[in-house]
Amino acid sequence: MRTFSCGLDAAVDMVGGKWKPLILWALHAHGPCRFGELRRRVSGVTEKVLAQQLRQLESDGLVHREVYPEVPPRVEYSLTEFGESLNTALLPLGTWGERNLTRITEAAARRTPRLPG
C-alpha cells in the first residue's frame, strides 16, 4: 500500500498524468458518455490510452462504467460522487489556468526545445 506525504500528494496521485483530469472534466461538462463520444471530447487522446485511463479511473472509484444489456452492447461512462467531488476541487485550478492562459502558453513555448533549422 502506498503512503502519501500529504493530501496534495494523494490528490495528485489520483489525477496524475495529462489525460485523467481532461477525462474527468469532459464527463463533468457533458454528463455520461460512450467511449467514442468521450474520445472526441478529449482531443488528442488515443483509444489505447483512453481505455487504460478509464480502467484506472474506474478502479479508483472516480468513474462508473455502465454496460447496458442491448445488442450491440452499449457502454456509458459517468462520474461517481467521488469523481464529482474531485472535479469540484479541480474547478479552481481550471479557472486559474483560463485566467493565466497567455502566460502559461508563453512559459510552455520557452520550455519546448527548438530544432535547429
C-alpha atoms as a printed R data frame, in Angstrom:
    type eleno elety resid chain resno       x      y       z
1   ATOM     1    CA   MET     A     1   0.000  0.000   0.000
2   ATOM     2    CA   ARG     A     2   1.320  3.423  -0.909
3   ATOM     3    CA   THR     A     3   1.710  6.065   1.758
4   ATOM     4    CA   PHE     A     4   1.339  9.732   0.945
5   ATOM     5    CA   SER     A     5   3.300 12.612   2.408
6   ATOM     6    CA   CYS     A     6   0.257 14.919   2.435
7   ATOM     7    CA   GLY     A     7  -3.215 15.415   0.998
8   ATOM     8    CA   LEU     A     8  -1.861 17.118  -2.115
9   ATOM     9    CA   ASP     A     9   0.376 14.110  -2.800
10  ATOM    10    CA   ALA     A    10  -2.675 11.834  -2.539
11  ATOM    11    CA   ALA     A    11  -4.833 14.069  -4.758
12  ATOM    12    CA   VAL     A    12  -2.157 14.385  -7.441
13  ATOM    13    CA   ASP     A    13  -1.810 10.596  -7.426
14  ATOM    14    CA   MET     A    14  -5.493 10.320  -8.361
15  ATOM    15    CA   VAL     A    15  -5.237 12.690 -11.329
16  ATOM    16    CA   GLY     A    16  -1.639 12.072 -12.334
17  ATOM    17    CA   GLY     A    17  -0.804 12.460 -15.990
18  ATOM    18    CA   LYS     A    18  -2.182 14.527 -18.809
19  ATOM    19    CA   TRP     A    19  -5.377 12.659 -19.608
20  ATOM    20    CA   LYS     A    20  -7.143 11.852 -16.336
21  ATOM    21    CA   PRO     A    21  -8.116 15.437 -15.473
22  ATOM    22    CA   LEU     A    22  -9.315 16.010 -19.051
23  ATOM    23    CA   ILE     A    23 -11.419 12.831 -18.990
24  ATOM    24    CA   LEU     A    24 -12.920 13.786 -15.633
25  ATOM    25    CA   TRP     A    25 -13.650 17.293 -16.900
26  ATOM    26    CA   ALA     A    26 -15.300 16.001 -20.087
27  ATOM    27    CA   LEU     A    27 -17.571 13.711 -18.053
28  ATOM    28    CA   HIS     A    28 -18.383 16.604 -15.738
29  ATOM    29    CA   ALA     A    29 -19.155 19.025 -18.558
30  ATOM    30    CA   HIS     A    30 -21.119 16.655 -20.799
31  ATOM    31    CA   GLY     A    31 -22.521 14.023 -18.467
32  ATOM    32    CA   PRO     A    32 -22.460 10.298 -19.210
33  ATOM    33    CA   CYS     A    33 -20.621  9.474 -22.458
34  ATOM    34    CA   ARG     A    34 -19.986  6.474 -24.612
35  ATOM    35    CA   PHE     A    35 -16.351  5.657 -25.396
36  ATOM    36    CA   GLY     A    36 -16.318  7.179 -28.906
37  ATOM    37    CA   GLU     A    37 -18.055 10.320 -27.729
38  ATOM    38    CA   LEU     A    38 -15.584 10.689 -24.880
39  ATOM    39    CA   ARG     A    39 -12.666 10.206 -27.285
40  ATOM    40    CA   ARG     A    40 -13.958 13.071 -29.438
41  ATOM    41    CA   ARG     A    41 -14.358 15.309 -26.396
42  ATOM    42    CA   VAL     A    42 -10.809 14.634 -25.121
43  ATOM    43    CA   SER     A    43  -8.860 15.919 -28.086
44  ATOM    44    CA   GLY     A    44  -5.635 14.087 -28.877
45  ATOM    45    CA   VAL     A    45  -6.071 11.008 -26.691
46  ATOM    46    CA   THR     A    46  -5.580  7.648 -28.394
47  ATOM    47    CA   GLU     A    47  -8.056  4.787 -27.994
48  ATOM    48    CA   LYS     A    48  -5.473  2.719 -26.127
49  ATOM    49    CA   VAL     A    49  -4.629  5.469 -23.639
50  ATOM    50    CA   LEU     A    50  -8.283  6.405 -23.133
51  ATOM    51    CA   ALA     A    51  -9.158  2.776 -22.380
52  ATOM    52    CA   GLN     A    52  -6.245  2.479 -19.919
53  ATOM    53    CA   GLN     A    53  -7.104  5.731 -18.164
54  ATOM    54    CA   LEU     A    54 -10.807  4.855 -17.919
55  ATOM    55    CA   ARG     A    55  -9.913  1.486 -16.349
56  ATOM    56    CA   GLN     A    56  -7.721  3.242 -13.779
57  ATOM    57    CA   LEU     A    57 -10.346  5.885 -13.032
58  ATOM    58    CA   GLU     A    58 -12.960  3.150 -12.613
59  ATOM    59    CA   SER     A    59 -10.640  1.135 -10.370
60  ATOM    60    CA   ASP     A    60 -10.020  4.249  -8.244
61  ATOM    61    CA   GLY     A    61 -13.773  4.781  -7.845
62  ATOM    62    CA   LEU     A    62 -13.886  8.061  -9.785
63  ATOM    63    CA   VAL     A    63 -15.719  6.791 -12.867
64  ATOM    64    CA   HIS     A    64 -18.648  4.396 -13.219
65  ATOM    65    CA   ARG     A    65 -18.874  2.083 -16.230
66  ATOM    66    CA   GLU     A    66 -22.416  1.035 -17.099
67  ATOM    67    CA   VAL     A    67 -22.953 -1.811 -19.563
68  ATOM    68    CA   TYR     A    68 -26.486 -1.932 -20.958
69  ATOM    69    CA   PRO     A    69 -27.890 -5.341 -21.923
70  ATOM    70    CA   GLU     A    70 -28.541 -4.449 -25.557
71  ATOM    71    CA   VAL     A    71 -27.431 -5.787 -28.898
72  ATOM    72    CA   PRO     A    72 -24.965 -4.414 -29.728
73  ATOM    73    CA   PRO     A    73 -23.861 -3.721 -26.156
74  ATOM    74    CA   ARG     A    74 -23.861 -0.082 -25.110
75  ATOM    75    CA   VAL     A    75 -21.371  1.156 -22.516
76  ATOM    76    CA   GLU     A    76 -21.515  4.569 -20.864
77  ATOM    77    CA   TYR     A    77 -19.069  6.229 -18.530
78  ATOM    78    CA   SER     A    78 -20.084  8.698 -15.847
79  ATOM    79    CA   LEU     A    79 -18.628 10.293 -12.762
80  ATOM    80    CA   THR     A    80 -19.232  8.791  -9.372
81  ATOM    81    CA   GLU     A    81 -19.943 11.022  -6.390
82  ATOM    82    CA   PHE     A    82 -16.250 10.667  -5.529
83  ATOM    83    CA   GLY     A    83 -15.336 11.777  -9.077
84  ATOM    84    CA   GLU     A    84 -17.671 14.767  -8.852
85  ATOM    85    CA   SER     A    85 -16.026 15.808  -5.596
86  ATOM    86    CA   LEU     A    86 -12.618 15.680  -7.291
87  ATOM    87    CA   ASN     A    87 -13.902 17.840 -10.160
88  ATOM    88    CA   THR     A    88 -15.136 20.350  -7.601
89  ATOM    89    CA   ALA     A    89 -11.564 20.521  -6.318
90  ATOM    90    CA   LEU     A    90 -10.183 20.869  -9.879
91  ATOM    91    CA   LEU     A    91 -12.517 23.751 -10.785
92  ATOM    92    CA   PRO     A    92 -10.340 26.478  -9.187
93  ATOM    93    CA   LEU     A    93  -7.292 25.058 -10.980
94  ATOM    94    CA   GLY     A    94  -9.122 25.258 -14.313
95  ATOM    95    CA   THR     A    95 -10.195 28.819 -13.562
96  ATOM    96    CA   TRP     A    96  -6.609 29.739 -12.727
97  ATOM    97    CA   GLY     A    97  -5.457 28.160 -15.999
98  ATOM    98    CA   GLU     A    98  -8.017 30.119 -18.029
99  ATOM    99    CA   ARG     A    99  -7.102 33.358 -16.293
100 ATOM   100    CA   ASN     A   100  -3.387 32.808 -16.981
101 ATOM   101    CA   LEU     A   101  -3.574 31.034 -20.339
102 ATOM   102    CA   THR     A   102  -1.393 33.528 -22.212
103 ATOM   103    CA   ARG     A   103   1.346 33.445 -19.608
104 ATOM   104    CA   ILE     A   104   1.199 29.626 -19.361
105 ATOM   105    CA   THR     A   105   1.387 29.318 -23.164
106 ATOM   106    CA   GLU     A   106   4.427 31.598 -23.261
107 ATOM   107    CA   ALA     A   107   6.139 29.615 -20.486
108 ATOM   108    CA   ALA     A   108   5.440 26.343 -22.310
109 ATOM   109    CA   ALA     A   109   6.935 27.766 -25.519
110 ATOM   110    CA   ARG     A   110  10.121 28.663 -23.640
111 ATOM   111    CA   ARG     A   111  10.385 25.093 -22.294
112 ATOM   112    CA   THR     A   112   9.963 23.491 -25.709
113 ATOM   113    CA   PRO     A   113  13.341 22.839 -27.305
114 ATOM   114    CA   ARG     A   114  13.695 24.310 -30.764
115 ATOM   115    CA   LEU     A   115  15.044 22.152 -33.554
116 ATOM   116    CA   PRO     A   116  17.989 23.574 -35.474
117 ATOM   117    CA   GLY     A   117  16.984 24.774 -38.842
